[in-house]
Amino acid sequence: MYDPAVKKIAETIRRIGLIANPEKPDAARLVRRAAKVLLGLGRIVTCEPSTADLIGGELPAAASLEQLARASDLLLVFGGDGTMLRIAREVAGLPVPLLGINAGHLGFLTAVPSHRLAESLKKIPEGKFVIEERSLLEAVIQRGDERTTRIALNDLVIGRGLTSRLIEIEVRVDGELLTSYRCDGFIASSPTGSTAYSLAAGGAIVSPDADVLTLTPICPHTLSIRPLVVGLDSTVQVKLLSSRFVASVAADGQQQTDIGTGDTVTIRRSARTIRLLRLDGTSFFSTLRQKFGWSGGNL
C-alpha cells in the first residue's frame, strides 16, 4: 500500500553504510553486490573500516563504525543475528536504522535472504518498508564498590560460569521479593530476544512490539518454577546468594562480567533504543512460520 509519509522518508535515505562480518564466507561477494545495486540507484555508499578491507578498498571507508553510523541514513549489516546484536549495541541511541542481510542461516534479525538481495534493496527508494523501534535492556552490575553497566538487545543472562554446581539467586521485581531460585541460570529477555535463549529454556514467544520482559530460570531445581512475564518498565534485581564460586552476567551472549556472592544485577528498560528497517514481504510471523515449519496442517 502506498504511504506518502514512508515515501517521503525513503527519499531521505541517500547515504548508506555497509558493515559485514568478515568471518562469513559469502560476505565480500554480498557487499560488492549490494554496493553495485545501491550505486545504480543513485545512493552514496560507504563502508565500515574492516568491511572496506574485506573488499580490497574498492569503496570509500569511514574512520570508524561510530562515524559511519552518524553519517549514514541507513546501515546494512551483512552476517547473522550475532552480528546484528553487536552492531545494535554499538549504535544504540543513534537514529540510523539497521537492515540485516542474512549471510548464513535464516535469522530473526537478519530477515533479508542473500538470494533476494537486489530485489530487496530496490524496495527502499520505493518506500516499501516500515521502521520499527526496538527497546534495549540495561543491566547495572554492582560488585562491591565497582559498578558496570551493560546493554542488550536480546537478553541478559546470569549463569553459573565454569562451575558444575547450581547457583542460588534471589529475584525481586519493583522491590518486592519474587522468589529464590536454585538453578543453572536466569534469563531476562526483551521482546526482541524471546526467540533466542529464553525460548530454548522454555520461555514464551513474544511479539516484538509487546512491552514486556520475560524472566526465565534455566533448569530450576523446583518443578513449580515457571517463566514469568512482567511489564517492560519493571525493575528486576537479582542477587547472587551462592558462596565459594563466581557466576557471570552475559549481555546478548557476547559481553561477560563476573559476579560473586552478594553482588547484585539490576535490570530495566534502557533509555536507548535501536531502529530496524523491515521491508514489505517480511514480518516476525512469516519468519516464525519459515523457521519453525508452522504449516498450519491438521492432526
Backbone hydrogen bonds in HBPLUS format (Angstrom, degrees):
<---DONOR---> <-ACCEPTOR-->    atom                        ^
c    i                          cat <-CA-CA->   ^        H-A-AA   ^      H-
h    n   atom  resd res      DA  || num        DHA   H-A  angle D-A-AA Bond
n    s   type  num  typ     dist DA aas  dist angle  dist       angle   num
A0007-LYS N   A0003-ASP O   2.96 MM   4  6.20 161.7  1.99 158.6 164.7     1
A0008-LYS N   A0004-PRO O   2.95 MM   4  6.12 148.1  2.05 142.6 150.4     2
A0009-ILE N   A0005-ALA O   3.13 MM   4  6.48 151.4  2.21 142.2 149.5     3
A0010-ALA N   A0006-VAL O   2.83 MM   4  6.13 156.0  1.88 151.3 158.6     4
A0011-GLU N   A0007-LYS O   3.13 MM   4  6.42 143.3  2.27 142.3 150.4     5
A0012-THR N   A0009-ILE O   2.92 MM   3  5.32 145.6  2.04 108.5 119.0     6
A0013-ILE N   A0010-ALA O   3.15 MM   3  5.36 156.1  2.21 105.5 112.7     7
A0014-ARG N   A0012-THR O   3.05 MM   2  5.75 119.3  2.44 110.2  93.7     8
A0044-ILE N   A0014-ARG O   2.86 MM  30  6.07 166.0  1.88 159.4 164.0     9
A0073-ASP N   A0015-ARG O   2.71 MM  58  5.29 167.7  1.72 148.4 152.7    10
A0016-ILE N   A0044-ILE O   2.81 MM  28  6.11 169.7  1.82 177.1 179.2    11
A0046-THR N   A0016-ILE O   3.10 MM  30  6.44 157.7  2.15 152.2 156.4    12
A0017-GLY N   A0074-LEU O   2.89 MM  57  6.29 162.0  1.92 161.3 164.7    13
A0076-LEU N   A0017-GLY O   2.79 MM  59  6.13 168.7  1.81 169.9 170.6    14
A0018-LEU N   A0046-THR O   2.88 MM  28  6.27 147.6  1.98 150.0 160.0    15
A0048-GLU N   A0018-LEU O   3.03 MM  30  6.25 151.4  2.12 172.9 165.3    16
A0019-ILE N   A0076-LEU O   2.89 MM  57  6.12 153.0  1.96 167.5 175.8    17
A0078-PHE N   A0019-ILE O   2.74 MM  59  6.13 165.6  1.76 159.5 164.6    18
A0021-ASN N   A0078-PHE O   2.89 MM  57  6.19 142.4  2.04 159.3 169.7    19
A0024-LYS N   A0021-ASN O   3.08 MM   3  5.83 169.2  2.09 124.3 127.7    20
A0027-ALA N   A0024-LYS O   3.07 MM   3  5.32 166.7  2.09 117.0 121.0    21
A0030-LEU N   A0026-ASP O   3.08 MM   4  6.28 160.7  2.12 157.0 162.8    22
A0031-VAL N   A0027-ALA O   2.93 MM   4  6.15 159.6  1.97 157.8 163.4    23
A0032-ARG N   A0028-ALA O   3.05 MM   4  6.28 167.8  2.07 154.0 156.6    24
A0033-ARG N   A0029-ARG O   2.99 MM   4  6.17 158.3  2.04 146.1 152.5    25
A0034-ALA N   A0030-LEU O   2.86 MM   4  6.02 161.5  1.89 150.7 155.7    26
A0035-ALA N   A0031-VAL O   2.94 MM   4  6.11 163.1  1.97 152.3 156.9    27
A0036-LYS N   A0032-ARG O   3.03 MM   4  6.25 158.0  2.08 147.3 152.7    28
A0037-VAL N   A0033-ARG O   3.12 MM   4  6.40 160.6  2.16 149.0 153.5    29
A0038-LEU N   A0034-ALA O   2.89 MM   4  6.10 170.9  1.90 159.1 161.6    30
A0039-LEU N   A0035-ALA O   2.85 MM   4  5.92 164.5  1.88 152.3 156.7    31
A0040-GLY N   A0036-LYS O   3.07 MM   4  6.12 148.1  2.18 137.0 145.9    32
A0041-LEU N   A0037-VAL O   3.06 MM   4  6.38 124.6  2.38 136.5 151.4    33
A0041-LEU N   A0038-LEU O   3.00 MM   3  4.95 135.1  2.21  93.8 107.0    34
A0043-ARG N   A0038-LEU O   2.99 MM   5  5.40 165.0  2.01 150.9 147.4    35
A0042-GLY N   A0039-LEU O   3.05 MM   3  5.05 158.6  2.10 104.4 108.7    36
A0047-CYS N   A0060-PRO O   2.89 MM  13  6.22 163.5  1.91 149.9 155.4    37
A0062-ALA N   A0047-CYS O   2.92 MM  15  6.21 159.8  1.96 174.5 175.1    38
A0051-THR N   A0048-GLU O   2.93 MM   3  5.30 125.3  2.24 112.4 127.7    39
A0052-ALA N   A0048-GLU O   2.98 MM   4  6.24 152.3  2.06 158.2 166.9    40
A0053-ASP N   A0049-PRO O   3.09 MM   4  6.44 153.1  2.17 147.5 154.7    41
A0054-LEU N   A0050-SER O   2.98 MM   4  6.16 144.4  2.11 134.6 144.3    42
A0055-ILE N   A0051-THR O   3.27 MM   4  6.62 143.2  2.42 144.5 151.5    43
A0057-GLY N   A0052-ALA O   2.77 MM   5  5.00 162.9  1.79 157.4 151.6    44
A0056-GLY N   A0053-ASP O   3.05 MM   3  4.98 162.1  2.08 108.8 109.7    45
A0068-LEU N   A0064-SER O   3.00 MM   4  6.23 157.4  2.05 145.7 152.2    46
A0069-ALA N   A0065-LEU O   2.87 MM   4  6.13 160.1  1.91 154.3 159.3    47
A0070-ARG N   A0066-GLU O   2.97 MM   4  6.20 157.0  2.02 151.1 156.9    48
A0071-ALA N   A0067-GLN O   3.04 MM   4  6.14 137.6  2.23 142.2 153.0    49
A0071-ALA N   A0068-LEU O   3.23 MM   3  5.20 129.8  2.49  93.9 107.0    50
A0075-LEU N   A0097-PRO O   3.00 MM  22  6.32 159.7  2.04 159.5 166.0    51
A0099-LEU N   A0075-LEU O   2.89 MM  24  6.26 146.9  2.00 164.0 171.9    52
A0077-VAL N   A0099-LEU O   2.94 MM  22  6.12 165.3  1.96 151.0 154.2    53
A0101-ILE N   A0077-VAL O   2.73 MM  24  5.82 174.2  1.74 154.1 155.8    54
A0079-GLY N   A0101-ILE O   3.11 MM  22  6.44 162.9  2.14 168.8 172.9    55
A0103-ALA N   A0079-GLY O   2.83 MM  24  4.67 160.4  1.87 135.8 136.7    56
A0083-THR N   A0080-GLY O   3.11 MM   3  5.39 123.6  2.45 103.2 116.1    57
A0084-MET N   A0080-GLY O   3.17 MM   4  6.55 159.3  2.21 150.6 156.4    58
A0085-LEU N   A0081-ASP O   2.87 MM   4  6.13 154.9  1.94 152.0 158.6    59
A0086-ARG N   A0082-GLY O   3.14 MM   4  6.37 158.8  2.18 144.7 149.5    60
A0087-ILE N   A0083-THR O   3.02 MM   4  6.29 169.4  2.03 156.2 158.6    61
A0088-ALA N   A0084-MET O   2.82 MM   4  5.86 158.4  1.86 149.4 156.2    62
A0089-ARG N   A0085-LEU O   3.14 MM   4  6.35 157.6  2.19 146.0 150.3    63
A0090-GLU N   A0086-ARG O   3.17 MM   4  6.43 154.2  2.24 144.9 152.2    64
A0091-VAL N   A0087-ILE O   2.98 MM   4  6.20 141.9  2.13 153.1 162.1    65
A0094-LEU N   A0091-VAL O   3.03 MM   3  5.73 163.9  2.05 145.1 147.9    66
A0093-GLY N   A0273-THR O   2.94 MM 180  5.30 164.8  1.96 160.9 158.3    67
A0098-LEU N   A0275-ARG O   2.86 MM 177  6.29 147.6  1.96 141.4 149.1    68
A0277-LEU N   A0098-LEU O   2.79 MM 179  5.78 170.3  1.80 151.1 152.6    69
A0112-VAL N   A0100-GLY O   3.41 MM  12  6.39 159.2  2.45 156.3 158.6    70
A0102-ASN N   A0112-VAL O   2.85 MM  10  5.75 162.4  1.88 153.1 159.0    71
A0116-ARG N   A0113-PRO O   3.03 MM   3  5.57 159.2  2.07 115.6 122.3    72
A0117-LEU N   A0114-SER O   3.25 MM   3  5.11 155.3  2.31 112.7 110.0    73
A0120-SER N   A0116-ARG O   2.97 MM   4  5.94 149.2  2.06 148.5 157.8    74
A0121-LEU N   A0117-LEU O   2.97 MM   4  6.18 163.2  2.00 158.3 161.7    75
A0122-LYS N   A0118-ALA O   3.20 MM   4  6.41 148.5  2.30 148.4 156.4    76
A0123-LYS N   A0120-SER O   3.08 MM   3  5.48 154.6  2.14 108.8 116.7    77
A0124-ILE N   A0121-LEU O   3.16 MM   3  5.66 155.2  2.22 111.1 117.8    78
A0128-LYS N   A0123-LYS O   3.01 MM   5  5.15 162.2  2.05 158.2 154.3    79
A0127-GLY N   A0124-ILE O   3.04 MM   3  5.34 163.4  2.07 112.5 117.7    80
A0280-ASP N   A0128-LYS O   3.02 MM 152  5.42 161.6  2.05 130.7 127.7    81
A0130-VAL N   A0278-ARG O   2.85 MM 148  5.35 152.9  1.92 148.6 157.4    82
A0278-ARG N   A0130-VAL O   2.79 MM 148  5.35 173.0  1.80 168.1 170.2    83
A0132-GLU N   A0276-LEU O   2.76 MM 144  5.18 163.5  1.79 162.6 161.1    84
A0276-LEU N   A0132-GLU O   2.76 MM 144  5.18 163.8  1.79 156.4 160.3    85
A0134-ARG N   A0274-ILE O   2.84 MM 140  5.41 167.5  1.85 155.0 159.4    86
A0274-ILE N   A0134-ARG O   3.09 MM 140  5.41 161.3  2.13 150.1 156.1    87
A0270-SER N   A0136-LEU O   2.84 MM 134  5.29 176.1  1.84 138.7 138.6    88
A0137-LEU N   A0152-ALA O   2.78 MM  15  5.17 169.9  1.79 159.9 162.7    89
A0152-ALA N   A0137-LEU O   2.89 MM  15  5.17 148.8  1.99 141.8 147.6    90
A0138-GLU N   A0268-ARG O   2.82 MM 130  5.49 163.6  1.85 170.3 171.0    91
A0268-ARG N   A0138-GLU O   3.02 MM 130  5.49 157.0  2.07 152.8 160.1    92
A0139-ALA N   A0150-ARG O   2.79 MM  11  5.19 164.4  1.82 155.1 158.8    93
A0150-ARG N   A0139-ALA O   2.91 MM  11  5.19 158.1  1.95 148.4 155.7    94
A0140-VAL N   A0266-THR O   2.87 MM 126  5.11 159.6  1.91 142.8 149.0    95
A0266-THR N   A0140-VAL O   2.96 MM 126  5.11 169.1  1.97 141.2 143.3    96
A0141-ILE N   A0148-THR O   2.69 MM   7  5.04 172.0  1.70 165.2 164.0    97
A0148-THR N   A0141-ILE O   2.93 MM   7  5.04 157.9  1.98 140.5 147.8    98
A0142-GLN N   A0264-THR O   2.87 MM 122  5.31 162.4  1.90 156.6 161.9    99
A0264-THR N   A0142-GLN O   3.16 MM 122  5.31 152.9  2.24 144.8 149.3   100
A0143-ARG N   A0146-GLU O   2.84 MM   3  5.15 160.1  1.88 156.5 161.0   101
A0146-GLU N   A0143-ARG O   2.94 MM   3  5.15 153.4  2.01 132.1 129.8   102
A0190-SER N   A0154-ASN O   2.97 MM  36  5.61 168.5  1.99 156.2 160.1   103
A0252-ASP N   A0155-ASP O   2.88 MM  97  5.27 171.4  1.89 165.4 166.5   104
A0156-LEU N   A0188-ALA O   2.97 MM  32  5.29 158.1  2.02 148.3 155.2   105
A0188-ALA N   A0156-LEU O   2.93 MM  32  5.29 166.9  1.95 157.9 162.4   106
A0157-VAL N   A0250-ALA O   2.91 MM  93  5.13 163.9  1.94 148.7 153.9   107
A0250-ALA N   A0157-VAL O   2.79 MM  93  5.13 159.2  1.83 146.8 153.9   108
A0158-ILE N   A0186-PHE O   2.83 MM  28  5.12 164.8  1.85 155.7 159.8   109
A0186-PHE N   A0158-ILE O   2.83 MM  28  5.12 145.3  1.95 142.1 152.8   110
A0159-GLY N   A0248-SER O   2.87 MM  89  5.39 153.8  1.94 149.7 157.8   111
A0248-SER N   A0159-GLY O   3.04 MM  89  5.39 158.0  2.09 143.4 146.5   112
A0167-ILE N   A0183-CYS O   2.87 MM  16  5.60 164.7  1.89 168.4 163.1   113
A0183-CYS N   A0167-ILE O   2.94 MM  16  5.60 156.4  2.00 157.8 162.8   114
A0241-LEU N   A0168-GLU O   2.79 MM  73  5.33 157.3  1.84 148.2 153.2   115
A0169-ILE N   A0181-TYR O   2.90 MM  12  5.31 151.7  1.98 145.8 155.2   116
A0181-TYR N   A0169-ILE O   2.81 MM  12  5.31 150.4  1.89 152.8 161.5   117
A0170-GLU N   A0239-LYS O   2.88 MM  69  5.12 157.7  1.93 146.2 153.7   118
A0239-LYS N   A0170-GLU O   2.88 MM  69  5.12 158.9  1.92 146.5 153.7   119
A0171-VAL N   A0179-THR O   2.94 MM   8  5.69 169.3  1.95 172.1 174.9   120
A0178-LEU N   A0171-VAL O   2.80 MM   7  5.56 165.0  1.82 151.8 153.1   121
A0172-ARG N   A0237-GLN O   2.85 MM  65  5.11 158.1  1.90 150.0 157.1   122
A0237-GLN N   A0172-ARG O   2.85 MM  65  5.11 160.2  1.89 144.4 151.1   123
A0173-VAL N   A0176-GLU O   2.84 MM   3  5.30 154.0  1.91 154.4 152.1   124
A0176-GLU N   A0173-VAL O   3.05 MM   3  5.30 160.6  2.09 118.8 118.1   125
A0174-ASP N   A0235-THR O   2.71 MM  61  4.99 175.6  1.71 159.4 160.8   126
A0221-HIS N   A0182-ARG O   2.78 MM  39  5.59 153.7  1.85 176.5 173.0   127
A0184-ASP N   A0218-ILE O   2.84 MM  34  5.27 153.9  1.91 164.9 165.0   128
A0218-ILE N   A0185-GLY O   2.78 MM  33  4.85 169.7  1.79 134.7 131.6   129
A0187-ILE N   A0216-THR O   2.78 MM  29  4.98 157.0  1.84 139.5 147.4   130
A0216-THR N   A0187-ILE O   2.82 MM  29  4.98 166.0  1.84 150.2 154.8   131
A0189-SER N   A0214-THR O   2.84 MM  25  5.06 167.7  1.85 150.3 154.2   132
A0214-THR N   A0189-SER O   3.03 MM  25  5.06 166.3  2.05 149.3 150.5   133
A0193-GLY N   A0190-SER O   3.06 MM   3  5.09 123.6  2.39  97.1 111.5   134
A0194-SER N   A0191-PRO O   3.32 MM   3  5.35 169.7  2.33 106.9 109.3   135
A0196-ALA N   A0193-GLY O   3.04 MM   3  5.35 162.7  2.07 119.0 120.1   136
A0199-LEU N   A0196-ALA O   3.15 MM   3  5.63 124.1  2.48 109.5 121.4   137
A0200-ALA N   A0196-ALA O   3.36 MM   4  6.75 158.9  2.41 150.0 155.7   138
A0201-ALA N   A0197-TYR O   2.99 MM   4  6.26 137.3  2.18 147.8 160.0   139
A0201-ALA N   A0198-SER O   3.15 MM   3  5.09 129.5  2.42  93.3 106.7   140
A0203-GLY N   A0198-SER O   2.72 MM   5  5.00 157.6  1.77 149.5 142.9   141
A0202-GLY N   A0199-LEU O   3.05 MM   3  5.16 163.2  2.08 108.5 112.2   142
A0210-ALA N   A0207-SER O   3.01 MM   3  5.61 166.9  2.03 127.0 128.4   143
A0232-LEU N   A0211-ASP O   3.14 MM  21  5.15 154.0  2.21 117.6 113.1   144
A0213-LEU N   A0230-VAL O   2.79 MM  17  5.30 161.3  1.82 151.4 154.4   145
A0230-VAL N   A0213-LEU O   2.91 MM  17  5.30 169.7  1.92 156.8 158.2   146
A0215-LEU N   A0228-LEU O   2.71 MM  13  5.09 175.5  1.71 163.1 164.8   147
A0228-LEU N   A0215-LEU O   2.85 MM  13  5.09 159.4  1.89 144.6 151.1   148
A0225-ILE N   A0222-THR O   3.20 MM   3  5.74 160.1  2.24 115.5 121.2   149
A0234-SER N   A0231-GLY O   2.99 MM   3  5.43 161.8  2.02 117.1 119.8   150
A0236-VAL N   A0267-ILE O   2.89 MM  31  5.04 171.2  1.90 154.7 156.1   151
A0267-ILE N   A0236-VAL O   2.68 MM  31  5.04 172.6  1.69 158.6 160.3   152
A0238-VAL N   A0265-VAL O   2.85 MM  27  5.10 162.5  1.88 143.2 149.1   153
A0265-VAL N   A0238-VAL O   2.75 MM  27  5.10 149.1  1.84 146.8 157.3   154
A0240-LEU N   A0263-ASP O   3.08 MM  23  5.81 161.5  2.12 165.1 170.7   155
A0262-GLY N   A0240-LEU O   2.75 MM  22  5.38 171.7  1.76 163.3 162.2   156
A0247-ALA N   A0259-ILE O   2.93 MM  12  5.32 149.0  2.03 152.8 159.4   157
A0259-ILE N   A0247-ALA O   2.90 MM  12  5.32 162.4  1.93 130.3 131.9   158
A0249-VAL N   A0257-THR O   2.70 MM   8  5.11 153.7  1.76 146.4 155.6   159
A0257-THR N   A0249-VAL O   2.81 MM   8  5.11 148.9  1.90 142.1 152.7   160
A0251-ALA N   A0255-GLN O   2.82 MM   4  5.12 152.6  1.89 144.1 153.1   161
A0254-GLN N   A0251-ALA O   2.99 MM   3  5.87 170.0  2.00 126.6 128.6   162
A0255-GLN N   A0251-ALA O   3.31 MM   4  5.12 154.7  2.38 130.9 138.0   163
A0263-ASP N   A0260-GLY O   3.01 MM   3  5.61 162.6  2.04 138.3 142.2   164
A0282-THR N   A0279-LEU O   3.17 MM   3  5.88 146.6  2.29 141.3 141.5   165
A0287-THR N   A0283-SER O   3.08 MM   4  6.26 151.6  2.16 144.1 151.7   166
A0288-LEU N   A0284-PHE O   2.99 MM   4  6.30 149.9  2.08 142.9 151.3   167
A0289-ARG N   A0285-PHE O   2.99 MM   4  6.26 162.0  2.02 147.7 151.5   168
A0290-GLN N   A0286-SER O   3.01 MM   4  6.19 157.7  2.06 143.5 149.5   169
A0291-LYS N   A0287-THR O   2.76 MM   4  5.79 169.0  1.77 155.1 158.8   170
A0292-PHE N   A0288-LEU O   2.94 MM   4  5.73 163.1  1.97 147.7 152.6   171
A0293-GLY N   A0289-ARG O   2.99 MM   4  5.38 116.1  2.41 126.3 136.8   172
A0294-TRP N   A0289-ARG O   3.07 MM   5  4.58 133.2  2.30 119.4 130.3   173
